[in-house]
Amino acid sequence: MFQSSTSHQKNAIKIRISSERNRLAIPLHGGGRVIFFIRVEANHETMNTAIAIENSDGVSWEDELHIFTLVATHRVRKETIVGWVEEKADASIRSGVVKRQLNATGTPTQISYRVDLLSSDSPCASERRRKAKLGSEVYNVGAGIQAAMKMALCPFDPASASAVVSVAPEPVAGIDLGNLEDLSEPLSALLKHVSIFTNLISKLSEVRKLATLARSFYLMTSPRFTPYAKFACSILTMAQTVANAQKARDGQLRELMKVTTDVFVFANKLKLPVLEHHHQTVKLLTLQTTECAYFIRDYTKQQSFIMRAGSTLLTGGAINDKIAEYQKKFKDLQAAFHHDSSLNTEIAVLRIAERLEQIALAAELDDLPYASARFDIQEQCLDGTREAVLEPIFAWINDSDVNTPRVLLLSGNPGIGKSAIAHTVSQRFNQLRRLGSSFFFLTEQPERSPDKLFTTVARDLADLDQGWKDALEEVVGSRALRRTASIREQFEQFILRPIQRLPPRFGPVVIVIDALDAVADPVARHMLVSILSSRAAEFPSHFRVLITARPDSDIREAFRNRDGIKWLAMETLIDKKSDLKAIEELFDNELSDVPGLKWKDKLCHKLVEKSDGDFGWAAFACKFIKGTSGRITSPSDRVRRLLSKTKAIDNIAHLEADDSESESEGFFHDPMHKLHNIWYQHHQDFPMNVNAVPSFPVPRAGTPERWAEPLMGPNSNYSSQFVDAPQANWNFVADFAHVLHT
Ligand SMILES: Nc1ncnc2c1ncn2[C@@H]1O[C@H](COP(=O)(O)OP(=O)(O)OP(=O)(O)O)[C@@H](O)[C@H]1O
């Protein structure tokens, strides 16, 4: 094992490991596929190299590890240590390739490795510099614990970060600020145990998923532990970097980390069935750790934050009280494991609980128009799906860099799954008590109108945060103002003004606005799009506003190349392979019990292929196959029916014709959805002229001919409705008719 000397600890060391060809003669037990990997241990942390498989040349790795100690392991069904080397990482081993005999193998086995000091222009060093310069670590939250560990353990190079190390501020009264370097050790230990825990509960999630998936597709209530544990790890990792880079100390914070670590050490010793039994406590533990991680990250990072807050409510006393509350919560959680009881309390969150001073006159917030337009737990992404889209969104939310764009536009074509993402993000941050507000526009629900957006957001924020409530009550002023219908005035008075009065906050506050494209009123839409795209920078740095929309031309134009805006196109993020796998799982769970349907049958697997990764279609297919009314009664016939038709929207009408009694609600039954899809299919652009379209009476069932009838026949009752429509609509009508006939 390499023993790192103190003098080397601050340097990044690269270890390149490769076995000597034909020399890794390790006795294999029991046959089967043998996988080799190298486990490296350093400072009580472990990590594995990529997997290698033996071939005629032996086994070799080309991997870079930025830590010091090394153990080689060999896995035959279960993990077995087949040999190791132990060595001091002194100058002698940095003189080129080193060959060593592995200890503890039956047959003499040699491996060779090289240890290099990283040059200052190596990717690792420049990556570290880049991140240090940004002042925060940007992590792909979902990339997994190993990645987080890798980043965390990349030894800190003071030279590369010195340009950005800030000078510790004067201590604020009541807060013991000293040398933060002292925090890196407890933080490291906490990170290690959170990471072990993440791996542990990922297995638990698997167990739970089986049970969950057996339930209805739409009812996804499974506790989603792993993402939070990953959050916590990633956020703690950021804190660790900052803790390394800055000079301060806080004994209480260290104590909090110790208490938290103790809980994880304890929890990590529990067996899976026990954790399964305590799933509510496990969930609370992961949520509480994430909340605590935000606190530790921002506390260690933002001395100026504390300075500014010092004069208000974030005095040392308030922070100390909160740390004590966090500690108590963790102790309660540990006790819940001990006493076989479950905790049903909410997590402790640092909020400004006391009232702002000098509030002139508290106004009645009920006067502010409010729309019930929040997220719906049943509309979330199917568990484990769309991680490739969710992860960059979580990383953006958790990025503590003050320059992070406040607004993220997630664009995507109709039915691609934008709203499902918006519901998922809302739900996850709601559980963390960090969802400021969520507003889902729906064409068919006009009460979710644009002139209620900002007032609803303002009231939701007031429910979340007493400080916001105070600030809002103070600024809303007269009744006339509270009832203003001007979107701009609402934004300025009910969002921006309270923001300016607020002291800084710990951790992110997330606001989700879904389906901006569904705002039909052109004047209101123009105003909303303009405000959201041009005034993003006025939100405070911990605000994250996620907006989803189809890529209509007005939205594209407004959000393109704007400061403070991040734009992700869903099409570029989707991982089709994993979508297909998730759809297969969905079909498996939904259809395997359907009487008379042999799910394992090739026919059914063709459904997966046919879905082409489209969750909307997959959900529709399940519903259709399980339907009990209509002319086609046998589920297998229904499958055949689905497979015999193209996936084009118009053929769903055909299916309905044969099964006219089948459920008529749902994704493909929404006439507006169909019309938008057909428009997009032909123009690759939005918007179509939505004003004329709602008046089009799309029959809920019928053959394509019947659908086309109102458009095609000059004497038709319906076609007269289009006589006054602008030319653009005639183009649309022509396209629509064309699609129906092809
Ligand atoms: N990851 C997912 N897991 C389960 N269902 C999904 C997923 N993604 C999408 N769906 C389902 O697919 C259908 C279409 O998704 P969604 O409404 O989110 O699309 P959209 O991009 O918002 O469409 P639109 O632009 O028309 O509003 C819905 O029934 C939704 O529940």
The ligand as a Gaussian input file, in Angstrom:
#p B3LYP/6-31G(d) Opt

LIG

0 1
 N      -40.383000       9.840000     -18.034000
 C      -41.687000       9.601000     -18.154000
 N      -42.249000       8.653000     -17.402000
 C      -43.562000       8.384000     -17.530000
 N      -44.403000       9.014000     -18.367000
 C      -43.902000       9.960000     -19.134000
 C      -42.528000      10.316000     -19.067000
 N      -42.309000      11.298000     -19.940000
 C      -43.494000      11.545000     -20.519000
 N      -44.448000      10.745000     -20.035000
 C      -45.847000      10.705000     -20.434000
 O      -45.886000      11.025000     -21.818000
 C      -46.952000      11.916000     -22.080000
 C      -46.417000      13.213000     -22.698000
 O      -45.538000      13.820000     -21.768000
 P      -45.617000      15.377000     -21.390000
 O      -47.007000      15.861000     -21.258000
 O      -44.706000      15.583000     -20.244000
 O      -44.998000      15.990000     -22.708000
 P      -44.740000      17.512000     -23.070000
 O      -43.428000      17.587000     -23.747000
 O      -44.954000      18.382000     -21.884000
 O      -45.895000      17.754000     -24.129000
 P      -46.624000      19.109000     -24.524000
 O      -45.628000      19.993000     -25.190000
 O      -47.675000      18.642000     -25.458000
 O      -47.187000      19.700000     -23.272000
 C      -47.688000      12.137000     -20.773000
 O      -48.734000      11.208000     -20.687000
 C      -46.632000      11.804000     -19.735000
 O      -47.212000      11.354000     -18.533000

